[in-house]
Amino acid sequence: SKASIEIGKEIESMYKNFYSVDRMNVEQACEAITDSMGKIGGKFDIVYKGDEKLIINCTQCPFGTKPNSALCAVTSNVIGVVTAKNFGYSKVILKKTIAQGNDSCRIIVYLKKTKESEKEKAKEFQSTD
């Protein structure tokens, strides 16, 4: 949704200001994602952090006890915007979600196009989003 893209831009801008940088590095972007989602009640942990991708685990939905796929899209858009604005590109894959009845969410965020990322069907974000 357009609103979640705008929220992503706002969050991305706030954390860049906080770090006093024009572009966040991987460490800062991960902190921005986990911290911002934590502020609204989510529990997000980065389980893998690399130059090409991040793997995020979420054990508590930021949207409370009745998550649904529309709210997952909000999370996905926020993460996509925060990462694309700093790395030029991102692709966010919701591998599993609490909304689907799983005990946690597994989110894969590609920070560049790779053979692996090209196999995934998911929304791509550009730095201009």
N, C-alpha and C positions, 0 to 999 in steps of 0.2 A: 504494500500500500504506500501511497505517497507520503502519508503521515509518518510511517515508520522510517522511510528514507530520510525525511527531515529530522526525525529524532536522532537517527544515526549521525547525521551531519553535525547536529548540536553536541552530541556526546564526543565525537571526534575532535571538534573544535575546543571543547572544554579541556580535554586531556592534553592536547597539544599546547594549550596555554599553560596548563599546570606544569608540564615538563619544559616549557619555554623552548620549544622546537618547531621547525617548519614541517618536519616529518617524524613520526614516531618510528623507533626501531621495533623489532619483533618483541623484545621484552616489554617495552612500554605499551605496545598495542595489546599484548596479552593481559597486562595489568588493567588497561582501560576496559577491556571486555569483562574480565572477572569482577572488577570493582563496580562498574556501572550496573551489571546484572545483579550483583550482591546488594546494591543499594535499593533495589526494588523487590528484594526477597528471594532471589535465585541463589543457587549454590553451584557455581561453575568452577571447574578445575581444568587447567591445561595439562593434558597427559602426554602430549608430544609437541615439541616446538622446534621447527626447523626453518630453513630459508625458503623451502618450497611449500610446506604445509604445516598446519596446526591441527591437533586433535583435541577437542574439548569434550569433557564429560560434565553433564549436568545432573545432579541428584535431587535438586529441588527446583521446580518450575517457578520462575519469577511471577507468574500469573496465578498463583494460588493452587488450590486443590482440584480445580476443574479445568485443566488445560485442554485446549483444542487446537487443531491444525492451523487455524487462522492466527492464533497467538504465536504459534511456532514460526509462522512466516514473518511476524514482527521481529522476533529474536534473530532470525536468519538475515533479515534486511539490515538490522542494526550492525550485526557482526560483519556483513558484507561491505557496508559503507565504511565502517571504521578501518577495515583492512585494505580495501581498494584505494581509499584516499591516501594511504601511506605507502602502499607497495605497487600502485598503478593498476592492479587487477586483483580480483578474488572470485572464487567460486565456492559457494557454501552448500554442503550436502548434509542433510539431516538423515543420518544412517538409521537411527532409531530414536523414538521419542516417547516421553511419558504419556503424551496424548494418545499414542497408539497402544497404550497399556503396558509399556515397558517400565522397569523400575528406575531407569535413567535415560537421558538423551546422550547420543553420541553424535557429535558434530565435527565434520571434517571441513577444513577451510584451506583451499589451495591458494597460495599467494602468487603463483605463476602457472602458466599453461605447461603441462607436462603430458607425457604419454598416458600416465595414470589418470590425470584430471580429465583428459579428453574422453575417457571411457564413461565418465559420470554425466548423467543428465541432471542438470541443476541450473539455477539462476547464476549468471555471471554478472559481476559488478566491475565497472571501470572507475578510474579516478575521477571522472567527470560526473558520475552519478550523484 
